[in-house]
């Protein structure tokens, strides 16, 4: 999930049926669910349909609150957002109504298959009632026009996401549910989609997003940046970062595009570490298998603009220049977390345990501590200088956070990585590397949960017994008696 560091918009969304909706008159369908019943965020996502594509056209004005002075802090206001979004989806049952997740903002109009649809709001739920029911299996588009000042959302762990004002613009960060603050959709990692996103901002500012920049044009004092993401993406790793940027385009040795956007005040501090992206990508592909996306890179904002780094797809977001280990962590997430996404938020350890273990592997291969030495320091309570931090590793099992406030707490990261190391000890180095690559390949661009992972490990090494690892390390309370 989010990696701590020292530390939009008026939109219109359109969902229009591609196939003709079934005839008028009596509605035989049932309403879609108002959530997918995630164990920690039960209202996240929506039942009754599956999104295939988002087409978002957004217009953002930071307003007078932004300040490009070098010493300025984050902007005081969220500015104003306008836009149009077209969501293409497929009904998974007969639908008389369906929901979209949208927090805040004023909805102006909703249309389904080009016809006005009734709608109502209740909390984060936007319920849409099309003029004609949608048939099971039918592909449709819905349109929602909305506007206003997007919100910053405070998570159960007191971190902030959603639409974060910055000194020279704003950034949209979505993990776990923040994307609903700036565009309507089915905001759960189990519902992935492709994206086209066009953002118009005042001339002189840039808008950086996921995927590929396909067009940039300026007209009447405003510049539009158009981005295309061809691979499936969970909405929590969608981003738009608006501000002043120094951008750089290059390629890795095998031709993968590298696109970086850096706040000018972070350029000097970021230059050397960002030069390592091609080396890290080569190393990661050697360990994790072929890179699952069409480009890589990074977004580096000011240190005060957010409280954490995030593995936004294609190019992770960093508040301030990252160090190499943090860059490795967020790039590893492109395999584990972005391509292989969690089924539910209870499966966060599959994101963070893998990305943390990537840090251990990197240190080992770079001549630092071995993974075994890191594991031993964590087990012995000598890893952190602070005793409480060492004890926090054993607060709960990595696969069983007690509530939503703990899905990105220390056990999910460090103890999650320790589970992987125990598997490595059991199967051996060569088989473990095969397992890392095979897991990423088997669930490429999909979703997987803890039970999927344990079953995969057992199939990969049928002669080994993993019972102790699952019972003591993955699901057990406290520190296991034996390392």
SVG drawing of the C-alpha trace seen along z (x, -y; Angstrom):
<svg xmlns="http://www.w3.org/2000/svg" viewBox="-45 -34 74 69">
<polyline fill="none" stroke="black" stroke-width="0.4" points="0.0,0.0 1.2,-3.5 4.9,-3.7 5.4,-6.5 8.2,-8.9 9.8,-11.5 7.8,-13.7 -10.4,-17.0 -12.1,-18.4 -15.6,-19.4 -16.3,-16.2 -18.9,-14.7 -19.2,-10.9 -21.2,-9.2 -22.2,-5.6 -24.1,-4.8 -25.3,-1.4 -23.4,-0.2 -26.0,2.4 -29.7,1.3 -31.2,1.6 -34.1,4.0 -37.6,2.6 -39.5,0.1 -42.3,0.8 -42.0,3.1 -38.7,3.6 -37.8,7.2 -34.3,6.6 -33.1,5.9 -30.9,3.1 -27.1,3.8 -25.4,4.0 -24.1,0.8 -20.8,2.5 -18.9,5.7 -18.8,6.3 -15.1,5.9 -14.3,7.0 -12.8,3.6 -14.6,1.2 -18.0,2.9 -19.4,0.0 -16.4,-0.1 -17.1,1.0 -20.5,2.0 -22.4,5.1 -24.3,6.0 -21.8,4.9 -18.1,5.0 -16.4,1.8 -14.3,2.3 -13.2,-1.3 -13.2,-4.8 -13.0,-7.8 -12.5,-10.9 -12.4,-14.5 -11.5,-16.8 -11.0,-20.5 -9.2,-21.7 -8.6,-25.2 -6.4,-25.4 -7.8,-28.9 -6.1,-31.7 -4.9,-29.5 -1.9,-28.0 1.5,-29.6 4.6,-28.7 6.9,-30.4 9.8,-28.1 9.0,-28.2 5.2,-27.8 3.5,-24.8 0.5,-22.9 -2.2,-25.0 -5.1,-26.0 -7.9,-25.1 -8.8,-22.2 -9.8,-24.4 -12.6,-23.6 -13.1,-20.5 -15.1,-20.1 -15.3,-17.2 -17.0,-14.5 -16.4,-10.8 -17.7,-7.9 -17.7,-4.6 -18.2,-1.4 -19.4,1.6 -21.1,5.0 -24.1,5.9 -23.6,9.2 -27.3,9.6 -30.6,7.9 -30.4,4.5 -33.2,2.0 -30.7,-0.3 -27.0,-0.3 -24.6,-2.4 -21.4,-4.3 -19.0,-5.5 -18.7,-9.2 -18.0,-11.3 -18.8,-15.0 -19.1,-17.0 -22.5,-18.1 -24.1,-15.7 -25.7,-17.7 -26.9,-15.0 -26.9,-11.3 -27.7,-9.5 -27.7,-5.8 -27.7,-4.9 -28.0,-8.5 -31.3,-8.9 -31.7,-10.8 -31.7,-8.6 -33.0,-9.3 -30.5,-9.3 -30.1,-10.0 -27.3,-10.4 -26.7,-8.8 -23.2,-9.2 -20.7,-7.9 -23.4,-6.0 -24.8,-7.5 -27.7,-5.3 -28.7,-5.4 -32.1,-4.3 -32.0,-3.9 -35.1,-4.5 -34.9,-0.9 -33.5,2.0 -30.1,3.5 -30.0,7.1 -27.5,9.6 -24.5,9.6 -25.3,6.3 -22.5,3.8 -23.5,0.3 -22.3,-3.2 -23.5,-5.6 -22.9,-9.4 -22.7,-11.5 -21.9,-15.2 -20.7,-16.6 -18.8,-19.6 -17.4,-21.2 -14.5,-21.3 -13.1,-17.7 -12.5,-16.4 -9.6,-15.2 -10.5,-12.0 -9.2,-11.0 -8.6,-7.2 -9.3,-5.1 -5.5,-5.2 -5.7,-9.1 -3.7,-9.4 -5.1,-11.6 -6.0,-10.6 -8.5,-11.6 -7.8,-15.1 -4.8,-16.7 -4.1,-20.4 -0.4,-21.1 1.5,-24.3 1.2,-24.6 -1.8,-22.4 -3.1,-19.1 -2.6,-15.4 -5.2,-12.6 -4.2,-9.6 -6.6,-6.7 -5.5,-4.0 -7.7,-2.6 -10.9,-4.6 -9.7,-8.1 -10.4,-8.0 -14.1,-8.4 -13.3,-12.0 -12.7,-13.0 -14.4,-10.6 -17.4,-8.3 -16.9,-4.6 -16.7,-1.2 -13.9,-1.9 -12.6,1.5 -9.4,3.3 -11.5,6.3 -13.0,4.2 -10.1,3.2 -10.5,1.2 -8.5,-0.6 -8.4,-4.4 -8.4,-7.4 -7.9,-10.6 -7.8,-14.2 -7.0,-16.9 -7.1,-20.6 -5.2,-23.0 -4.1,-26.6 -1.2,-27.2 2.1,-26.8 1.0,-23.9 1.3,-20.2 -1.0,-17.3 0.7,-13.9 -1.2,-10.6 -0.8,-6.9 0.0,-5.2 1.2,-7.1 0.9,-10.8 -0.8,-10.7 -1.4,-14.4 -0.6,-17.9 -2.2,-21.1 -2.7,-24.6 -5.6,-26.8 -6.9,-30.1 -4.6,-30.0 -5.3,-26.4 -3.4,-23.2 -4.9,-19.7 -2.9,-16.6 -4.3,-13.3 -3.2,-10.0 -4.0,-6.5 -3.6,-3.3 -4.1,-0.2 -3.5,2.4 -6.2,3.0 -5.8,0.8 -7.5,0.6 -8.9,-2.8 -6.8,-3.1 -3.6,-3.4 -5.0,-6.0 -3.4,-9.4 -3.5,-12.9 -0.7,-15.2 -1.2,-18.9 1.6,-21.4 4.9,-22.7 7.0,-19.8 10.4,-19.1 9.7,-16.1 12.1,-13.7 11.6,-10.9 14.1,-8.1 14.1,-4.4 15.6,-1.4 18.2,0.7 15.4,2.9 13.3,0.0 10.8,-0.4 9.7,-4.1 10.7,-5.9 8.7,-9.1 9.5,-11.1 7.9,-14.3 9.7,-16.2 8.8,-19.4 11.6,-21.8 12.5,-22.2 13.2,-18.5 15.1,-18.2 18.6,-18.3 17.9,-15.9 16.1,-13.4 18.4,-13.3 20.8,-10.6 18.3,-8.2 15.9,-8.5 18.8,-7.6 18.8,-4.2 15.3,-3.4 16.6,-1.4 19.0,0.6 16.2,1.3 13.9,2.4 16.4,4.8 17.0,6.3 13.3,6.5 12.6,8.3 15.3,10.8 13.6,11.6 9.9,11.1 9.5,11.8 8.5,9.6 7.3,6.1 3.5,6.0 3.0,2.4 3.9,0.3 6.0,-2.3 7.7,-3.1 8.9,-6.2 8.2,-8.3 6.4,-11.5 8.3,-13.5 6.4,-16.3 7.5,-18.5 8.1,-16.8 5.2,-18.6 2.6,-17.7 1.7,-14.3 2.6,-12.1 3.5,-8.9 4.7,-7.5 2.2,-5.4 2.6,-2.8 0.5,-4.6 0.5,-2.5 3.3,-3.0 4.9,-5.8 4.9,-5.8 4.3,-9.0 6.8,-10.4 6.6,-13.4 10.2,-14.5 13.1,-12.7 13.1,-9.0 16.1,-7.0 16.9,-3.9 15.3,-1.4 11.9,-3.3 12.1,-3.4 12.7,0.3 9.7,0.9 7.3,-1.1 8.5,0.3 8.2,3.8 4.6,3.0 4.0,2.8 4.2,6.6 2.8,7.2 -0.2,4.9 -0.8,3.3 -0.6,6.2 -1.5,8.8 -4.0,6.8 -5.7,7.9 -9.1,9.5 -10.0,7.6 -8.2,5.1 -7.6,8.0 -5.1,9.2 -2.8,6.2 0.1,8.3 0.4,9.7 1.1,6.2 3.3,5.0 5.0,8.2 6.2,8.8 7.4,5.2 9.2,5.2 10.9,8.5 12.0,6.9 13.9,4.4 15.6,7.3 16.5,9.0 17.9,5.7 20.1,5.1 21.3,8.7 22.2,8.4 23.8,5.0 26.2,6.3 24.2,5.1 22.6,7.2 21.3,10.6 17.6,11.4 18.5,13.8 20.3,11.1 17.3,8.8 14.9,11.5 17.1,12.3 17.2,8.7 13.4,8.4 13.0,11.6 15.5,10.7 14.1,7.2 17.2,5.3 16.0,4.1 14.7,0.7 16.4,-1.5 13.0,-2.0 11.8,1.0 8.2,0.2 8.7,0.3 10.3,3.8 7.4,5.0 4.8,3.6 5.9,6.3 4.1,8.9 0.9,6.9 -1.3,9.1 -0.9,11.7 -0.1,10.2 -3.1,11.8 -5.5,10.8 -5.4,7.1 -7.9,6.3 -9.6,3.5 -9.3,1.0 -7.0,-1.2 -4.3,1.5 -4.2,2.7 -1.0,0.8 0.6,1.3 4.0,2.8 3.0,6.5 1.6,6.3 4.9,5.1 7.6,6.7 6.0,9.8 4.5,10.3 8.1,10.3 9.1,12.7 6.4,15.2 8.0,15.1 11.4,15.7 10.2,18.7 8.9,20.0 12.3,19.4 14.0,21.3 11.6,24.2 11.9,24.5 15.4,23.2 16.6,20.1 16.0,21.4 12.5,22.7 11.7,19.4 12.7,17.3 10.6,19.5 7.7,19.0 8.1,15.2 8.0,15.1 5.2,17.8 2.9,16.0 3.2,12.7 2.7,14.5 -0.3,16.6 -2.3,13.6 -1.0,11.0 -3.5,8.2 -5.8,10.0 -6.7,10.3 -5.7,12.8 -6.2,13.4 -4.3,15.2 -6.0,18.5 -5.0,18.3 -1.4,17.7 -1.1,20.5 -2.7,22.9 -0.2,21.7 2.8,22.3 1.6,25.8 1.1,26.7 4.5,25.4 6.2,27.5 4.0,30.5 6.6,32.4 6.9,29.7 4.8,29.1 3.8,25.4 1.4,25.9 3.7,24.3 4.3,21.3 0.6,20.7 -0.4,21.3 2.4,19.6 3.7,16.9 0.8,16.0 -2.2,16.3 -0.7,16.9 -0.8,14.4 2.5,13.0 6.0,13.9 6.5,17.6 8.5,19.5 10.9,20.8 12.4,18.7"/>
</svg>
